[in-house]
Amino acid sequence: MIVIPAGSFMMGSPESEAGRNASEGPQHKETIPRAFAMSKYVVTFAQYKEFMNATGRDAGASCWYYRDDKKLWLPKEGRTFTDPGFAQESNSPAICLNFGDANAYAAWLSKLTGQTYRLPSEAEWEYAARAGTKTARYWGESPDQQCSYANGADQAYHKEVPDDPGFAGCNDGYFRTSPVGKFKPNAFGLYDMLGNAWQITQDCLTGGYDGSDHKGAPVLGACAKHAIRGGSWGRPPVNLRAAGRGGMAEEVRGVTNSIRLVREF
């Protein structure tokens, strides 16, 4: 875990940011009133497997994949956390997880350690991802350095999925997931905050922000989808931005979804 200090930042993206989506605005000041600790890496295959063995948690019967022929995300039977359809190393991101899996893992770890672990709010996540920067990415505005900092769609991905037009011009050597910590961290010392696997947050996905300072607290309610952050190995540079947002229904176990936890003091 890495200690993230209290502070404030401008959440969301300015209208001038390349690739901006309307849901990333309005850009507004957000305060993080208390320090917290955040996972240095996303939860790994080995860590989640330990949880499954200890609790008997079911991995489900399917995992959602993007179908190029249908241009839709659809469940694929027989694919699960334990067999997502490609090799996973012990220190690869735990994937094919949903919102319930993430919360169950956090509750188990809390009980095991006597500490309070949970999913981050969107504000906490973006504050930690930016690590004091104001640019689209924690390494700068341009995606040109993506392969030094993040595992996203690139030449290695494009070679396997040539019909997908969105990719960086560099080659990071990974078509799918990479072991955690293979790329440069941000200024807080957090790895893979962008790329490798989307990270599930507590918040409901909204069409935009209300402009209020929520003091780092999550925006909750009856959710059609929860907000996910950071992009993944299969997403283009436009998704690998600190302000970028995605959504996932609670029950969906996605091949690009993982977990990063915070610990309260």
C-alpha positions in Angstrom: 0.0 0.0 0.0 1.1 3.6 -0.8 0.1 6.4 1.5 -1.8 9.1 -0.5 -1.8 12.5 1.3 -4.8 14.7 1.8 -5.2 17.5 -0.7 -7.4 18.9 -3.5 -7.4 18.8 -7.3 -9.4 19.7 -10.4 -11.4 16.6 -11.2 -12.5 15.8 -14.8 -11.1 17.1 -18.0 -11.1 20.6 -19.6 -13.1 21.0 -22.7 -9.9 21.4 -24.7 -8.6 18.0 -23.8 -8.2 15.6 -26.8 -10.5 12.6 -26.5 -12.7 14.2 -23.9 -16.1 12.8 -23.2 -19.0 14.9 -21.9 -19.3 12.7 -18.8 -15.9 14.0 -17.7 -17.3 17.5 -17.0 -17.7 20.0 -15.7 -14.2 20.1 -14.4 -14.4 21.1 -10.7 -12.5 21.3 -7.5 -12.6 18.1 -5.4 -11.1 17.9 -1.9 -9.6 14.7 -0.4 -9.9 15.6 3.3 -8.0 12.7 4.8 -4.9 10.7 3.8 -5.6 7.1 2.8 -3.5 4.2 1.5 -4.0 2.7 -2.0 -2.8 -0.6 -3.5 0.6 -0.2 -5.2 -0.7 -2.6 -7.8 -4.1 -4.0 -8.8 -5.0 -7.2 -7.0 -3.2 -10.1 -8.7 -4.3 -13.5 -9.9 -2.5 -15.2 -6.9 -4.0 -12.8 -4.3 -7.6 -13.3 -5.6 -7.0 -17.1 -5.9 -6.1 -17.2 -2.2 -9.4 -15.4 -1.4 -11.3 -17.9 -3.5 -9.6 -20.9 -1.9 -10.3 -19.4 1.6 -13.9 -18.5 1.1 -15.2 -20.8 -1.7 -16.2 -17.8 -3.8 -17.7 -18.9 -7.1 -16.0 -17.6 -10.2 -19.2 -17.7 -12.2 -19.8 -19.4 -15.5 -18.9 -16.7 -18.1 -16.8 -13.6 -18.7 -17.7 -10.7 -21.0 -15.7 -10.2 -24.1 -15.9 -7.6 -26.9 -17.2 -9.2 -30.1 -15.8 -7.4 -33.1 -18.3 -9.0 -35.4 -21.3 -7.7 -33.4 -19.6 -4.6 -32.0 -21.0 -5.5 -28.6 -19.7 -6.8 -25.2 -21.2 -10.2 -24.7 -20.8 -13.1 -22.1 -18.6 -16.0 -23.2 -19.6 -19.2 -21.5 -16.8 -21.2 -19.9 -14.5 -18.2 -19.5 -13.9 -17.2 -15.9 -11.3 -15.7 -13.6 -9.5 -19.1 -13.5 -9.6 -19.5 -17.3 -10.1 -16.2 -19.1 -9.0 -17.7 -22.4 -5.3 -16.8 -22.2 -2.4 -17.5 -19.9 -2.3 -15.6 -16.6 0.8 -15.4 -14.4 0.6 -15.3 -10.6 1.3 -11.6 -10.7 -1.0 -10.8 -13.6 -4.1 -8.7 -12.8 -7.1 -10.6 -11.4 -9.7 -10.2 -14.2 -13.2 -11.5 -15.0 -14.4 -9.9 -11.8 -17.5 -7.9 -11.0 -18.6 -5.4 -8.4 -19.8 -8.1 -6.0 -16.5 -9.9 -6.3 -14.6 -6.7 -5.6 -16.6 -5.9 -2.4 -16.4 -9.5 -1.2 -12.6 -9.5 -1.6 -12.3 -6.2 0.3 -14.6 -7.5 3.1 -12.5 -10.7 3.4 -9.2 -8.8 3.5 -10.7 -6.5 6.1 -11.7 -9.3 8.4 -8.4 -11.1 7.8 -6.3 -8.1 8.8 -8.5 -6.1 11.1 -8.0 -3.1 8.8 -10.7 -1.4 6.7 -10.3 -2.1 3.0 -12.7 -1.0 0.3 -13.0 0.2 -3.3 -11.9 3.7 -4.0 -14.4 6.5 -4.8 -13.9 8.0 -8.3 -12.5 11.2 -6.7 -10.0 9.2 -4.7 -9.0 7.2 -7.7 -8.5 10.2 -10.0 -6.6 12.2 -7.3 -4.3 9.2 -6.8 -3.9 8.6 -10.6 -3.0 12.3 -11.3 -0.4 12.3 -8.4 -0.3 16.1 -8.6 -0.3 16.4 -12.4 -2.9 18.4 -14.4 -2.2 16.8 -17.8 -4.3 14.2 -19.5 -2.0 11.5 -18.4 0.4 11.4 -15.5 3.3 11.4 -17.9 2.0 14.3 -20.0 -0.6 15.3 -22.6 0.6 13.1 -25.5 0.1 9.3 -25.7 3.5 9.0 -27.4 5.1 7.7 -24.2 2.3 5.2 -23.4 4.5 2.1 -23.8 6.8 3.3 -21.1 4.0 3.9 -18.6 1.0 1.7 -19.5 -0.2 -1.5 -21.2 -2.8 -0.4 -23.7 -3.7 -1.0 -27.3 -0.5 -0.6 -29.2 1.4 -2.3 -32.1 1.4 -5.6 -30.2 -2.4 -5.4 -29.8 -2.9 -4.1 -33.4 -1.0 -7.1 -34.8 -3.5 -9.5 -33.2 -6.6 -7.2 -33.8 -5.9 -5.5 -37.0 -9.4 -4.3 -37.6 -9.4 -2.2 -34.4 -8.2 1.3 -35.6 -7.4 2.7 -32.1 -3.9 2.0 -31.0 -0.6 3.7 -30.0 2.3 3.7 -32.4 4.7 2.1 -29.9 5.1 -1.5 -28.9 5.0 -2.5 -25.2 5.4 -6.2 -25.9 2.0 -7.3 -24.5 -1.1 -8.2 -26.4 -3.2 -8.9 -23.4 -2.5 -8.4 -19.6 1.0 -7.8 -18.4 2.4 -8.7 -14.9 1.8 -5.8 -12.5 4.6 -3.3 -12.1 6.2 -3.7 -15.5 5.8 -0.1 -16.5 6.9 3.2 -14.9 4.8 4.3 -11.9 3.3 7.7 -11.3 4.7 10.3 -8.9 2.9 8.6 -5.9 4.6 5.3 -6.7 1.4 3.6 -8.0 1.8 1.3 -11.0 -0.7 0.6 -13.8 -3.1 3.4 -12.8 -3.6 3.7 -16.6 -3.9 0.6 -18.8 -3.6 -3.2 -18.1 -7.0 -3.5 -16.5 -10.0 -1.2 -15.7 -10.4 -0.6 -12.0 -13.8 -0.8 -10.3 -14.9 2.1 -8.1 -17.7 2.6 -5.6 -19.5 5.3 -7.6 -22.5 5.0 -9.9 -21.6 6.0 -13.4 -23.3 9.4 -14.2 -23.6 11.3 -17.4 -21.5 14.0 -15.9 -20.6 15.7 -12.6 -22.8 18.1 -10.7 -19.9 20.5 -10.1 -20.0 19.9 -6.3 -17.1 19.1 -4.0 -18.1 15.8 -2.6 -15.0 15.7 -0.3 -13.8 12.5 -2.0 -17.0 10.6 -1.1 -18.5 8.3 -3.7 -21.7 9.2 -5.6 -24.1 6.4 -4.8 -27.6 5.4 -5.7 -29.5 2.8 -7.7 -26.9 2.1 -10.3 -27.4 0.9 -13.8 -23.6 0.8 -14.0 -20.6 1.5 -11.7 -17.8 3.7 -12.8 -14.6 2.0 -13.9 -11.3 3.9 -14.4 -7.9 3.7 -16.1 -8.5 1.8 -19.4 -7.1 -1.6 -20.2 -4.8 -3.6 -22.4 -7.4 -3.6 -25.2 -8.3 0.1 -25.1 -6.9 2.9 -27.3 -5.0 5.9 -26.0 -8.1 8.0 -25.7 -9.3 5.8 -22.8 -5.9 5.9 -21.0 -6.4 9.3 -19.5 -6.7 10.3 -15.8 -10.2 11.8 -16.4 -11.4 8.9 -18.6 -14.5 7.0 -17.4 -16.1 3.8 -18.3 -19.1 1.9 -16.9 -19.9 -1.7 -15.9 -23.2 -3.3 -14.7 -22.9 -4.8 -11.2 -23.3 -8.4 -12.4 -20.9 -8.2 -15.3 -17.6 -10.0 -15.0 -15.4 -8.5 -17.7 -12.2 -9.7 -19.2 -10.6 -6.3 -18.8 -11.9 -5.5 -15.2 -9.8 -5.8 -12.0 -9.6 -4.4 -8.5 -7.5 -1.8 -6.7 -8.3 -1.2 -3.0 -7.8 1.6 -0.6 -7.3 1.2 3.2 -8.7 3.7 5.6 -6.6 5.0 8.5 
